[in-house]
Amino acid sequence: MHDAMELEIRSIPTVVICTNPFLNSAGVHARTYGRSGFKPVGIPHPLGGITAEAVKDRAESLIEGIVEALTERE
């Protein structure tokens, strides 16, 4: 999150992808950096212990959310 916030401060659109249990923490970090409109993208938890194919499927399901997070800025 720290690196993403540093890029955002420099006007470089950034996306953070984290598992859903960490979305709240990502939001707190963004607000701490004054980026209340920052939208982290959640992926189902866990990632560990699942097949590479399952990870690929989850990643593909995020494409729309990633584009939205990068283009719908406050």
Residue, then its C-alpha position, 0 to 999 in steps of 0.5 A: m500500500h505504501d508504494a501504491m500511495e506514493l505513486e498515486i501522490r505522484s499522479i500515477p494511477t495505481v491499483v492494489i489487489c488484495t484478498n477481501p479480508f484486507l480491503n478494510s486495511a487497504g482503505v484505512h491506509a489510503r485515507t491515511y495518505g489522503r487518498s479517500g477515493f482510492k479503490p483497492v480491488g478485492i479477490p477471494h481469500p485465500l490464494g495460498g493452497i489453490t491451483a494455478e488455474a484457480v488463481k488465473d480464473r480469479a485474476e481474470s474475474l478482476i479485469e473489470g474492477i481493475v479498469e474501473a479503479l483506474t478510470e473512475r477517479e474521485 
